[in-house]
Amino acid sequence: MNNPVAEQQLLDQDFAFKPELKFSEDSHGLQFIEIDNTLATAKIALQGAHVMQWQPKNVADPVLWLSSNARYVQGRSIRGGVPICWPWFGAHPTDSSYCPHGFARVMPWHLIDADTLQNGATRLVLQIVDTPVGKKQLSYPYTLTLTMTIGETLKLDLSTTNHGTHPFMIGEAFHTYFNISDIAKVKLTGLEESIYADKVQNYERSMQHGSIKFYSEFDRVYINTTSDCVIEDVGLNRKIRVAKSGSNATVVWTPWADKAHQMGDMGTADEWRQTVCIETANAMENSIVVNPNQTHTLTAEYSVEDF
């Protein structure tokens, strides 16, 4: 459906029985779902099935970071929250004209189901809309579904189903921007003794010794790791746990000052210092082959713990 007003009217009608859901549209035609249940609040853009905000009601500060000057434009990813990288991670392997990190984060998605769980959490099921761009850039028959469970934790399940007769390979990630007090006041645990490819050093490979602290631009793909990661934030007196399954890589990224100022949508002044990206991924040699009539699911679950 190409009429945003009509589509929003249908959403209002179809999900009117869910008072915790509110639908809205901005001046650019982007549509949003706002959630306010007994456990948490959240905001999702239907473009990209993009979780922009999530905050449990027993947590004092937002868990996700959203740039103050993020651009809300059709066909462009929103800076912050949880962009979905799919069906490739980073640059396209053969065609540089294709969108970095794939097309899923800039395509329209449909809300196809909404439930309230017994514990008060809200579960949404979204499916990517089949478009000519998507067909051109991934010619295999597939469905891509995101199930999100919004409560005291945020759980994301990204399921790729191959409906064809040939296998295909995907790279994928939840490119999550976490809200932190200051990049100098946090450390990351869970990746000790893991091998990483360092993009800042031309993908040189090394082993991680000890926890991770940040002193400069940081862009690493940790391979062959299924471990949880924990952001320890003394400034906000909390920990954020990133648990995962169906993922064999973790990407850690912070742009640092020079790159952040060049990007144009990383917020004002030193706003970049208030975020770090911990990405649940399948990338590089950990890319996934999806066989015919099979489904692969990438799962991440975020929770806040006392320091």
MOGIWO-V369592 format. One record per helix or strand. SS is the DSSP state (h for helix, s for strand). FROM is the first residue (numbers start at 1). LEN is the number of residues. If there is no record, write none. Layout:
# MOGIWO-V369592
SS&FROM&LEN  SS&FROM&LEN
This chain:
# MOGIWO-V369592
h&4&11  s&21&5  s&31&6  s&40&6  s&47&1  s&50&7  s&64&1  s&66&1  s&80&1  s&82&6  h&104&3  s&108&9  s&122&7  h&132&6  s&142&9  s&154&9  s&168&12  h&183&3  s&186&4  s&195&4  h&199&3  s&204&4  s&212&1  s&218&6  s&229&5  s&238&8  s&249&6  h&256&8  h&271&4  s&275&8  h&284&3  s&288&3  s&295&12
